[in-house]
Amino acid sequence: MIAVRRATLADVDAVREVGLKTWPVAYAELASPEFVTDGLAQWWSREAVERGIVRGVTLVATDSAGEVVGMTGLGQEEGFWVMWKLYVLPEHQGRGVGKLLLDAAVAALPPGTTELLLDVVAGNEKAIGFYRRNGFGPAVRTPSRDLGEELVWMSRAL
């Protein structure tokens, strides 16, 4: 049985472990080794994970033993709610954990939120397909930050 709950600072190491285990697998065929190394250092450092838990909304999915098997992180950029991360350990993928995390992320947004944005690596058809199946499409309105050619914005009306 998978349960989803809000992360606490006691979950920092477990959340980091999700990133450290999923990123090399998720991006092995899509990005350079430098992208993976830099991303792990920048977005999965202890400080970055702590900041996400304290300043944003970080949710964890736990198995029946209480072990963290997935996570999602949300925050705001220029007034937009953005889901920055949604990762599930490789051995738990395809079992509905990602959908549970996504549904919990939407439920955690403040009342009156009208859309949720995310950025995804261009060409990551597995992730893009998951998001499309769950109501995301091309974003019409986005923060002003240019994602370059490696990332694309997606949006879901709420």
Rosetta blueprint (number, residue, H / E / L):
1 M L
2 I L
3 A E
4 V E
5 R E
6 R E
7 A L
8 T L
9 L H
10 A H
11 D H
12 V H
13 D H
14 A H
15 V H
16 R H
17 E H
18 V H
19 G H
20 L H
21 K H
22 T H
23 W H
24 P H
25 V H
26 A H
27 Y L
28 A L
29 E L
30 L L
31 A L
32 S L
33 P H
34 E H
35 F H
36 V H
37 T H
38 D H
39 G H
40 L H
41 A H
42 Q H
43 W H
44 W L
45 S L
46 R H
47 E H
48 A H
49 V H
50 E H
51 R H
52 G H
53 I H
54 V H
55 R H
56 G L
57 V E
58 T E
59 L E
60 V E
61 A E
62 T E
63 D L
64 S L
65 A L
66 G L
67 E L
68 V E
69 V E
70 G E
71 M E
72 T E
73 G E
74 L E
75 G E
76 Q E
77 E E
78 E L
79 G L
80 F E
81 W E
82 V E
83 M E
84 W E
85 K E
86 L E
87 Y E
88 V E
89 L L
90 P H
91 E H
92 H H
93 Q L
94 G L
95 R L
96 G L
97 V H
98 G H
99 K H
100 L H
101 L H
102 L H
103 D H
104 A H
105 A H
106 V H
107 A H
108 A H
109 L L
110 P L
111 P L
112 G L
113 T L
114 T L
115 E E
116 L E
117 L E
118 L E
119 D E
120 V E
121 V E
122 A L
123 G L
124 N L
125 E H
126 K H
127 A H
128 I H
129 G H
130 F H
131 Y H
132 R H
133 R H
134 N L
135 G L
136 F L
137 G E
138 P E
139 A L
140 V L
141 R L
142 T L
143 P L
144 S L
145 R L
146 D L
147 L L
148 G L
149 E L
150 E L
151 L E
152 V E
153 W E
154 M E
155 S E
156 R E
157 A E
158 L L
